[in-house]
Amino acid sequence: MDSNLKTSLKSLHANLADAGPIDEELQELLRQLNGDIQALLERGAEPAPGESTTYGLAERSQELSAKFAAKHPTLESGLRELGTILSNMGI
């Protein structure tokens, strides 16, 4: 899996720790996105039989970046970067 993705995730996690309070809805969306990305990293690009695909991770990341833009600009840029990496990977 792309090392830029892993680096971007580490950076995003560090920024999240410093971001201050984040509302519950956005926290849940981030948890879901993170879980799906972690599952992707663990299994590689191909889903196991019976598993849902990770299609749309890049789009979901971009949507989250827009939601964070006003309150947490440092997170917004990290999510945008993550979305770009995922998109470039075709995910």
Biopython code that builds the backbone (N, CA, C, O; Angstrom):
import numpy as np
from Bio.PDB.StructureBuilder import StructureBuilder

atoms = [
    (1, "MET", "N", (0.855, -1.176, 0.000)),
    (1, "MET", "CA", (0.000, 0.000, 0.000)),
    (1, "MET", "C", (0.896, 1.232, 0.000)),
    (1, "MET", "O", (2.014, 1.193, 0.514)),
    (2, "ASP", "N", (0.431, 2.268, -0.546)),
    (2, "ASP", "CA", (1.162, 3.511, -0.724)),
    (2, "ASP", "C", (1.669, 4.077, 0.597)),
    (2, "ASP", "O", (0.888, 4.269, 1.529)),
    (3, "SER", "N", (2.969, 4.344, 0.685)),
    (3, "SER", "CA", (3.533, 4.887, 1.921)),
    (3, "SER", "C", (3.053, 6.318, 2.174)),
    (3, "SER", "O", (3.007, 6.760, 3.322)),
    (4, "ASN", "N", (2.693, 7.049, 1.103)),
    (4, "ASN", "CA", (2.143, 8.391, 1.294)),
    (4, "ASN", "C", (0.832, 8.336, 2.062)),
    (4, "ASN", "O", (0.540, 9.230, 2.856)),
    (5, "LEU", "N", (0.043, 7.300, 1.835)),
    (5, "LEU", "CA", (-1.226, 7.135, 2.550)),
    (5, "LEU", "C", (-0.958, 6.946, 4.036)),
    (5, "LEU", "O", (-1.598, 7.589, 4.869)),
    (6, "LYS", "N", (-0.029, 6.081, 4.368)),
    (6, "LYS", "CA", (0.300, 5.845, 5.775)),
    (6, "LYS", "C", (0.839, 7.112, 6.434)),
    (6, "LYS", "O", (0.482, 7.420, 7.572)),
    (7, "THR", "N", (1.687, 7.840, 5.734)),
    (7, "THR", "CA", (2.237, 9.086, 6.258)),
    (7, "THR", "C", (1.141, 10.115, 6.471)),
    (7, "THR", "O", (1.116, 10.803, 7.492)),
    (8, "SER", "N", (0.241, 10.219, 5.513)),
    (8, "SER", "CA", (-0.866, 11.159, 5.611)),
    (8, "SER", "C", (-1.777, 10.817, 6.784)),
    (8, "SER", "O", (-2.237, 11.711, 7.494)),
    (9, "LEU", "N", (-2.040, 9.536, 6.991)),
    (9, "LEU", "CA", (-2.868, 9.110, 8.120)),
    (9, "LEU", "C", (-2.212, 9.444, 9.453)),
    (9, "LEU", "O", (-2.884, 9.904, 10.376)),
    (10, "LYS", "N", (-0.910, 9.220, 9.562)),
    (10, "LYS", "CA", (-0.197, 9.545, 10.802)),
    (10, "LYS", "C", (-0.267, 11.041, 11.083)),
    (10, "LYS", "O", (-0.490, 11.458, 12.219)),
    (11, "SER", "N", (-0.076, 11.833, 10.055)),
    (11, "SER", "CA", (-0.143, 13.284, 10.203)),
    (11, "SER", "C", (-1.538, 13.731, 10.618)),
    (11, "SER", "O", (-1.690, 14.592, 11.485)),
    (12, "LEU", "N", (-2.547, 13.148, 10.000)),
    (12, "LEU", "CA", (-3.931, 13.489, 10.327)),
    (12, "LEU", "C", (-4.246, 13.132, 11.775)),
    (12, "LEU", "O", (-4.893, 13.910, 12.476)),
    (13, "HIS", "N", (-3.800, 11.973, 12.224)),
    (13, "HIS", "CA", (-4.029, 11.572, 13.614)),
    (13, "HIS", "C", (-3.350, 12.542, 14.585)),
    (13, "HIS", "O", (-3.919, 12.890, 15.619)),
    (14, "ALA", "N", (-2.151, 12.969, 14.254)),
    (14, "ALA", "CA", (-1.456, 13.936, 15.106)),
    (14, "ALA", "C", (-2.210, 15.258, 15.143)),
    (14, "ALA", "O", (-2.343, 15.865, 16.206)),
    (15, "ASN", "N", (-2.701, 15.707, 14.003)),
    (15, "ASN", "CA", (-3.475, 16.951, 13.951)),
    (15, "ASN", "C", (-4.785, 16.824, 14.717)),
    (15, "ASN", "O", (-5.221, 17.779, 15.360)),
    (16, "LEU", "N", (-5.408, 15.666, 14.656)),
    (16, "LEU", "CA", (-6.647, 15.436, 15.405)),
    (16, "LEU", "C", (-6.416, 15.566, 16.904)),
    (16, "LEU", "O", (-7.249, 16.115, 17.625)),
    (17, "ALA", "N", (-5.284, 15.059, 17.363)),
    (17, "ALA", "CA", (-4.974, 15.128, 18.786)),
    (17, "ALA", "C", (-4.831, 16.573, 19.259)),
    (17, "ALA", "O", (-5.111, 16.882, 20.417)),
    (18, "ASP", "N", (-4.397, 17.452, 18.362)),
    (18, "ASP", "CA", (-4.175, 18.857, 18.714)),
    (18, "ASP", "C", (-5.346, 19.767, 18.356)),
    (18, "ASP", "O", (-5.297, 20.965, 18.635)),
    (19, "ALA", "N", (-6.381, 19.232, 17.755)),
    (19, "ALA", "CA", (-7.445, 20.064, 17.184)),
    (19, "ALA", "C", (-8.429, 20.621, 18.200)),
    (19, "ALA", "O", (-9.143, 21.577, 17.897)),
    (20, "GLY", "N", (-8.485, 20.060, 19.377)),
    (20, "GLY", "CA", (-9.488, 20.503, 20.331)),
    (20, "GLY", "C", (-10.792, 19.754, 20.113)),
    (20, "GLY", "O", (-10.829, 18.754, 19.396)),
    (21, "PRO", "N", (-11.861, 20.241, 20.732)),
    (21, "PRO", "CA", (-13.137, 19.519, 20.646)),
    (21, "PRO", "C", (-13.698, 19.456, 19.226)),
    (21, "PRO", "O", (-13.688, 20.440, 18.487)),
    (22, "ILE", "N", (-14.184, 18.272, 18.872)),
    (22, "ILE", "CA", (-14.804, 18.042, 17.571)),
    (22, "ILE", "C", (-16.183, 17.455, 17.856)),
    (22, "ILE", "O", (-16.316, 16.562, 18.693)),
    (23, "ASP", "N", (-17.207, 17.950, 17.166)),
    (23, "ASP", "CA", (-18.562, 17.478, 17.472)),
    (23, "ASP", "C", (-18.730, 15.997, 17.148)),
    (23, "ASP", "O", (-17.995, 15.434, 16.336)),
    (24, "GLU", "N", (-19.706, 15.384, 17.797)),
    (24, "GLU", "CA", (-19.919, 13.933, 17.710)),
    (24, "GLU", "C", (-20.136, 13.424, 16.291)),
    (24, "GLU", "O", (-19.602, 12.379, 15.919)),
    (25, "GLU", "N", (-20.908, 14.143, 15.505)),
    (25, "GLU", "CA", (-21.192, 13.693, 14.142)),
    (25, "GLU", "C", (-19.903, 13.577, 13.329)),
    (25, "GLU", "O", (-19.681, 12.575, 12.649)),
    (26, "LEU", "N", (-19.060, 14.600, 13.402)),
    (26, "LEU", "CA", (-17.803, 14.564, 12.657)),
    (26, "LEU", "C", (-16.866, 13.504, 13.221)),
    (26, "LEU", "O", (-16.146, 12.855, 12.462)),
    (27, "GLN", "N", (-16.861, 13.318, 14.533)),
    (27, "GLN", "CA", (-16.039, 12.262, 15.127)),
    (27, "GLN", "C", (-16.444, 10.897, 14.584)),
    (27, "GLN", "O", (-15.590, 10.078, 14.246)),
    (28, "GLU", "N", (-17.753, 10.656, 14.501)),
    (28, "GLU", "CA", (-18.235, 9.376, 14.000)),
    (28, "GLU", "C", (-17.860, 9.183, 12.529)),
    (28, "GLU", "O", (-17.438, 8.097, 12.132)),
    (29, "LEU", "N", (-18.013, 10.225, 11.730)),
    (29, "LEU", "CA", (-17.631, 10.138, 10.317)),
    (29, "LEU", "C", (-16.142, 9.857, 10.173)),
    (29, "LEU", "O", (-15.738, 9.068, 9.319)),
    (30, "LEU", "N", (-15.331, 10.491, 10.997)),
    (30, "LEU", "CA", (-13.888, 10.235, 10.971)),
    (30, "LEU", "C", (-13.574, 8.803, 11.393)),
    (30, "LEU", "O", (-12.721, 8.152, 10.791)),
    (31, "ARG", "N", (-14.259, 8.312, 12.423)),
    (31, "ARG", "CA", (-14.034, 6.925, 12.865)),
    (31, "ARG", "C", (-14.377, 5.938, 11.753)),
    (31, "ARG", "O", (-13.637, 4.982, 11.520)),
    (32, "GLN", "N", (-15.490, 6.166, 11.071)),
    (32, "GLN", "CA", (-15.884, 5.276, 9.985)),
    (32, "GLN", "C", (-14.861, 5.306, 8.855)),
    (32, "GLN", "O", (-14.452, 4.262, 8.348)),
    (33, "LEU", "N", (-14.453, 6.507, 8.466)),
    (33, "LEU", "CA", (-13.462, 6.638, 7.397)),
    (33, "LEU", "C", (-12.158, 5.972, 7.799)),
    (33, "LEU", "O", (-11.563, 5.241, 7.006)),
    (34, "ASN", "N", (-11.706, 6.216, 9.027)),
    (34, "ASN", "CA", (-10.467, 5.620, 9.510)),
    (34, "ASN", "C", (-10.569, 4.094, 9.522)),
    (34, "ASN", "O", (-9.635, 3.411, 9.102)),
    (35, "GLY", "N", (-11.687, 3.555, 9.997)),
    (35, "GLY", "CA", (-11.864, 2.109, 10.018)),
    (35, "GLY", "C", (-11.804, 1.501, 8.626)),
    (35, "GLY", "O", (-11.189, 0.455, 8.420)),
    (36, "ASP", "N", (-12.446, 2.166, 7.675)),
    (36, "ASP", "CA", (-12.429, 1.664, 6.298)),
    (36, "ASP", "C", (-11.030, 1.732, 5.693)),
    (36, "ASP", "O", (-10.621, 0.822, 4.971)),
    (37, "ILE", "N", (-10.302, 2.795, 5.980)),
    (37, "ILE", "CA", (-8.931, 2.917, 5.461)),
    (37, "ILE", "C", (-8.029, 1.879, 6.119)),
    (37, "ILE", "O", (-7.207, 1.260, 5.444)),
    (38, "GLN", "N", (-8.174, 1.681, 7.437)),
    (38, "GLN", "CA", (-7.360, 0.680, 8.125)),
    (38, "GLN", "C", (-7.640, -0.719, 7.575)),
    (38, "GLN", "O", (-6.721, -1.519, 7.403)),
    (39, "ALA", "N", (-8.917, -1.009, 7.298)),
    (39, "ALA", "CA", (-9.269, -2.309, 6.711)),
    (39, "ALA", "C", (-8.615, -2.465, 5.342)),
    (39, "ALA", "O", (-8.125, -3.540, 4.995)),
    (40, "LEU", "N", (-8.612, -1.392, 4.578)),
    (40, "LEU", "CA", (-7.971, -1.406, 3.269)),
    (40, "LEU", "C", (-6.476, -1.681, 3.396)),
    (40, "LEU", "O", (-5.924, -2.476, 2.636)),
    (41, "LEU", "N", (-5.825, -1.032, 4.348)),
    (41, "LEU", "CA", (-4.392, -1.229, 4.551)),
    (41, "LEU", "C", (-4.085, -2.661, 4.991)),
    (41, "LEU", "O", (-3.072, -3.234, 4.589)),
    (42, "GLU", "N", (-4.948, -3.227, 5.806)),
    (42, "GLU", "CA", (-4.707, -4.582, 6.311)),
    (42, "GLU", "C", (-4.862, -5.646, 5.233)),
    (42, "GLU", "O", (-4.122, -6.630, 5.219)),
    (43, "ARG", "N", (-5.813, -5.457, 4.337)),
    (43, "ARG", "CA", (-6.077, -6.503, 3.352)),
    (43, "ARG", "C", (-5.474, -6.224, 1.988)),
    (43, "ARG", "O", (-5.464, -7.113, 1.137)),
    (44, "GLY", "N", (-4.971, -5.025, 1.752)),
    (44, "GLY", "CA", (-4.525, -4.632, 0.431)),
    (44, "GLY", "C", (-5.697, -4.043, -0.327)),
    (44, "GLY", "O", (-6.740, -3.781, 0.272)),
    (45, "ALA", "N", (-5.562, -3.832, -1.594)),
    (45, "ALA", "CA", (-6.578, -3.136, -2.377)),
    (45, "ALA", "C", (-7.806, -3.985, -2.675)),
    (45, "ALA", "O", (-8.861, -3.432, -2.988)),
    (46, "GLU", "N", (-7.709, -5.299, -2.590)),
    (46, "GLU", "CA", (-8.827, -6.168, -2.960)),
    (46, "GLU", "C", (-9.651, -6.534, -1.734)),
    (46, "GLU", "O", (-9.093, -6.984, -0.733)),
    (47, "PRO", "N", (-10.981, -6.349, -1.791)),
    (47, "PRO", "CA", (-11.828, -6.759, -0.670)),
    (47, "PRO", "C", (-11.941, -8.278, -0.582)),
    (47, "PRO", "O", (-11.903, -8.976, -1.595)),
    (48, "ALA", "N", (-12.079, -8.770, 0.629)),
    (48, "ALA", "CA", (-12.285, -10.198, 0.828)),
    (48, "ALA", "C", (-13.698, -10.563, 0.383)),
    (48, "ALA", "O", (-14.573, -9.697, 0.348)),
    (49, "PRO", "N", (-13.936, -11.823, 0.042)),
    (49, "PRO", "CA", (-15.290, -12.222, -0.368)),
    (49, "PRO", "C", (-16.315, -11.858, 0.711)),
    (49, "PRO", "O", (-16.109, -12.126, 1.895)),
    (50, "GLY", "N", (-17.401, -11.255, 0.290)),
    (50, "GLY", "CA", (-18.453, -10.867, 1.217)),
    (50, "GLY", "C", (-18.258, -9.511, 1.871)),
    (50, "GLY", "O", (-19.180, -9.014, 2.517)),
    (51, "GLU", "N", (-17.099, -8.900, 1.729)),
    (51, "GLU", "CA", (-16.849, -7.591, 2.306)),
    (51, "GLU", "C", (-17.285, -6.508, 1.341)),
    (51, "GLU", "O", (-17.240, -6.677, 0.122)),
    (52, "SER", "N", (-17.709, -5.389, 1.913)),
    (52, "SER", "CA", (-18.047, -4.264, 1.048)),
    (52, "SER", "C", (-16.766, -3.659, 0.498)),
    (52, "SER", "O", (-15.699, -3.788, 1.100)),
    (53, "THR", "N", (-16.874, -3.012, -0.623)),
    (53, "THR", "CA", (-15.704, -2.374, -1.204)),
    (53, "THR", "C", (-15.466, -1.047, -0.510)),
    (53, "THR", "O", (-16.309, -0.575, 0.253)),
    (54, "THR", "N", (-14.344, -0.464, -0.770)),
    (54, "THR", "CA", (-14.006, 0.817, -0.170)),
    (54, "THR", "C", (-14.220, 1.950, -1.159)),
    (54, "THR", "O", (-13.699, 3.050, -0.978)),
    (55, "TYR", "N", (-14.982, 1.678, -2.198)),
    (55, "TYR", "CA", (-15.258, 2.708, -3.187)),
    (55, "TYR", "C", (-15.809, 3.943, -2.499)),
    (55, "TYR", "O", (-16.691, 3.854, -1.645)),
    (56, "GLY", "N", (-15.286, 5.075, -2.875)),
    (56, "GLY", "CA", (-15.788, 6.317, -2.320)),
    (56, "GLY", "C", (-14.982, 6.858, -1.149)),
    (56, "GLY", "O", (-15.344, 7.897, -0.597)),
    (57, "LEU", "N", (-13.915, 6.200, -0.753)),
    (57, "LEU", "CA", (-13.115, 6.718, 0.358)),
    (57, "LEU", "C", (-12.568, 8.103, 0.042)),
    (57, "LEU", "O", (-12.570, 8.982, 0.904)),
    (58, "ALA", "N", (-12.106, 8.300, -1.168)),
    (58, "ALA", "CA", (-11.574, 9.611, -1.548)),
    (58, "ALA", "C", (-12.667, 10.664, -1.469)),
    (58, "ALA", "O", (-12.446, 11.761, -0.956)),
    (59, "GLU", "N", (-13.848, 10.328, -1.977)),
    (59, "GLU", "CA", (-14.955, 11.288, -1.945)),
    (59, "GLU", "C", (-15.387, 11.591, -0.518)),
    (59, "GLU", "O", (-15.663, 12.741, -0.177)),
    (60, "ARG", "N", (-15.447, 10.549, 0.320)),
    (60, "ARG", "CA", (-15.824, 10.758, 1.719)),
    (60, "ARG", "C", (-14.809, 11.633, 2.432)),
    (60, "ARG", "O", (-15.174, 12.487, 3.241)),
    (61, "SER", "N", (-13.538, 11.422, 2.132)),
    (61, "SER", "CA", (-12.491, 12.243, 2.728)),
    (61, "SER", "C", (-12.636, 13.702, 2.302)),
    (61, "SER", "O", (-12.480, 14.610, 3.118)),
    (62, "GLN", "N", (-12.930, 13.921, 1.038)),
    (62, "GLN", "CA", (-13.113, 15.289, 0.534)),
    (62, "GLN", "C", (-14.332, 15.952, 1.188)),
    (62, "GLN", "O", (-14.286, 17.134, 1.528)),
    (63, "GLU", "N", (-15.415, 15.198, 1.363)),
    (63, "GLU", "CA", (-16.610, 15.738, 2.016)),
    (63, "GLU", "C", (-16.312, 16.135, 3.459)),
    (63, "GLU", "O", (-16.756, 17.182, 3.930)),
    (64, "LEU", "N", (-15.554, 15.285, 4.155)),
    (64, "LEU", "CA", (-15.180, 15.616, 5.530)),
    (64, "LEU", "C", (-14.296, 16.857, 5.581)),
    (64, "LEU", "O", (-14.429, 17.677, 6.489)),
    (65, "SER", "N", (-13.400, 16.997, 4.618)),
    (65, "SER", "CA", (-12.521, 18.171, 4.620)),
    (65, "SER", "C", (-13.337, 19.445, 4.488)),
    (65, "SER", "O", (-13.003, 20.459, 5.101)),
    (66, "ALA", "N", (-14.397, 19.408, 3.699)),
    (66, "ALA", "CA", (-15.258, 20.579, 3.557)),
    (66, "ALA", "C", (-15.971, 20.896, 4.869)),
    (66, "ALA", "O", (-16.149, 22.067, 5.206)),
    (67, "LYS", "N", (-16.378, 19.873, 5.609)),
    (67, "LYS", "CA", (-17.057, 20.090, 6.889)),
    (67, "LYS", "C", (-16.114, 20.658, 7.944)),
    (67, "LYS", "O", (-16.549, 21.385, 8.837)),
    (68, "PHE", "N", (-14.838, 20.335, 7.847)),
    (68, "PHE", "CA", (-13.863, 20.808, 8.817)),
    (68, "PHE", "C", (-13.275, 22.178, 8.464)),
    (68, "PHE", "O", (-12.612, 22.795, 9.299)),
    (69, "ALA", "N", (-13.501, 22.647, 7.275)),
    (69, "ALA", "CA", (-12.836, 23.850, 6.765)),
    (69, "ALA", "C", (-12.960, 25.048, 7.696)),
    (69, "ALA", "O", (-11.965, 25.729, 7.942)),
    (70, "ALA", "N", (-14.139, 25.323, 8.218)),
    (70, "ALA", "CA", (-14.343, 26.529, 9.028)),
    (70, "ALA", "C", (-13.775, 26.399, 10.437)),
    (70, "ALA", "O", (-13.091, 27.305, 10.913)),
    (71, "LYS", "N", (-14.050, 25.286, 11.108)),
    (71, "LYS", "CA", (-13.680, 25.149, 12.516)),
    (71, "LYS", "C", (-12.274, 24.620, 12.741)),
    (71, "LYS", "O", (-11.626, 24.973, 13.726)),
    (72, "HIS", "N", (-11.802, 23.784, 11.843)),
    (72, "HIS", "CA", (-10.511, 23.117, 12.029)),
    (72, "HIS", "C", (-9.717, 23.128, 10.723)),
    (72, "HIS", "O", (-9.574, 22.083, 10.089)),
    (73, "PRO", "N", (-9.203, 24.272, 10.312)),
    (73, "PRO", "CA", (-8.514, 24.339, 9.016)),
    (73, "PRO", "C", (-7.311, 23.399, 8.891)),
    (73, "PRO", "O", (-7.004, 22.948, 7.788)),
    (74, "THR", "N", (-6.630, 23.097, 9.994)),
    (74, "THR", "CA", (-5.494, 22.175, 9.891)),
    (74, "THR", "C", (-5.961, 20.768, 9.562)),
    (74, "THR", "O", (-5.271, 20.036, 8.852)),
    (75, "LEU", "N", (-7.119, 20.382, 10.069)),
    (75, "LEU", "CA", (-7.669, 19.073, 9.741)),
    (75, "LEU", "C", (-8.185, 19.046, 8.312)),
    (75, "LEU", "O", (-8.065, 18.039, 7.614)),
    (76, "GLU", "N", (-8.757, 20.155, 7.887)),
    (76, "GLU", "CA", (-9.292, 20.248, 6.527)),
    (76, "GLU", "C", (-8.206, 19.959, 5.506)),
    (76, "GLU", "O", (-8.422, 19.191, 4.568)),
    (77, "SER", "N", (-7.052, 20.564, 5.679)),
    (77, "SER", "CA", (-5.987, 20.353, 4.698)),
    (77, "SER", "C", (-5.477, 18.911, 4.725)),
    (77, "SER", "O", (-5.154, 18.350, 3.677)),
    (78, "GLY", "N", (-5.401, 18.312, 5.908)),
    (78, "GLY", "CA", (-4.976, 16.919, 6.010)),
    (78, "GLY", "C", (-5.956, 15.961, 5.366)),
    (78, "GLY", "O", (-5.558, 15.003, 4.704)),
    (79, "LEU", "N", (-7.246, 16.222, 5.564)),
    (79, "LEU", "CA", (-8.269, 15.388, 4.939)),
    (79, "LEU", "C", (-8.279, 15.563, 3.426)),
    (79, "LEU", "O", (-8.486, 14.603, 2.683)),
    (80, "ARG", "N", (-8.055, 16.785, 2.977)),
    (80, "ARG", "CA", (-7.996, 17.039, 1.537)),
    (80, "ARG", "C", (-6.819, 16.279, 0.927)),
    (80, "ARG", "O", (-6.946, 15.674, -0.138)),
    (81, "GLU", "N", (-5.675, 16.316, 1.608)),
    (81, "GLU", "CA", (-4.495, 15.588, 1.129)),
    (81, "GLU", "C", (-4.761, 14.085, 1.095)),
    (81, "GLU", "O", (-4.394, 13.406, 0.137)),
    (82, "LEU", "N", (-5.402, 13.570, 2.150)),
    (82, "LEU", "CA", (-5.747, 12.159, 2.205)),
    (82, "LEU", "C", (-6.670, 11.798, 1.037)),
    (82, "LEU", "O", (-6.480, 10.769, 0.390)),
    (83, "GLY", "N", (-7.652, 12.631, 0.774)),
    (83, "GLY", "CA", (-8.569, 12.390, -0.335)),
    (83, "GLY", "C", (-7.855, 12.355, -1.669)),
    (83, "GLY", "O", (-8.178, 11.535, -2.529)),
    (84, "THR", "N", (-6.888, 13.236, -1.850)),
    (84, "THR", "CA", (-6.118, 13.271, -3.081)),
    (84, "THR", "C", (-5.299, 11.998, -3.250)),
    (84, "THR", "O", (-5.238, 11.434, -4.343)),
    (85, "ILE", "N", (-4.672, 11.546, -2.170)),
    (85, "ILE", "CA", (-3.880, 10.315, -2.228)),
    (85, "ILE", "C", (-4.779, 9.131, -2.584)),
    (85, "ILE", "O", (-4.445, 8.327, -3.454)),
    (86, "LEU", "N", (-5.931, 9.033, -1.898)),
    (86, "LEU", "CA", (-6.857, 7.927, -2.174)),
    (86, "LEU", "C", (-7.348, 7.981, -3.606)),
    (86, "LEU", "O", (-7.440, 6.950, -4.273)),
    (87, "SER", "N", (-7.667, 9.181, -4.087)),
    (87, "SER", "CA", (-8.136, 9.337, -5.456)),
    (87, "SER", "C", (-7.071, 8.912, -6.452)),
    (87, "SER", "O", (-7.365, 8.226, -7.432)),
    (88, "ASN", "N", (-5.832, 9.322, -6.199)),
    (88, "ASN", "CA", (-4.728, 8.936, -7.087)),
    (88, "ASN", "C", (-4.495, 7.431, -7.097)),
    (88, "ASN", "O", (-3.984, 6.880, -8.072)),
    (89, "MET", "N", (-4.875, 6.769, -6.001)),
    (89, "MET", "CA", (-4.739, 5.319, -5.921)),
    (89, "MET", "C", (-5.932, 4.626, -6.565)),
    (89, "MET", "O", (-5.933, 3.404, -6.718)),
    (90, "GLY", "N", (-6.950, 5.400, -6.943)),
    (90, "GLY", "CA", (-8.137, 4.823, -7.545)),
    (90, "GLY", "C", (-9.104, 4.234, -6.549)),
    (90, "GLY", "O", (-9.881, 3.342, -6.889)),
    (91, "ILE", "N", (-9.068, 4.722, -5.323)),
    (91, "ILE", "CA", (-9.909, 4.180, -4.248)),
    (91, "ILE", "C", (-11.044, 5.138, -3.968)),
    (91, "ILE", "O", (-11.872, 4.875, -3.096)),
]
sb = StructureBuilder()
sb.init_structure("model")
sb.init_model(0)
sb.init_chain("A")
sb.init_seg("    ")
for serial, (resi, resn, name, xyz) in enumerate(atoms, 1):
    if name == "N":
        sb.init_residue(resn, " ", resi, " ")
    sb.init_atom(name, np.array(xyz, "f"), 0.0, 1.0, " ", f" {name:<3s}", serial, name[0])
structure = sb.get_structure()
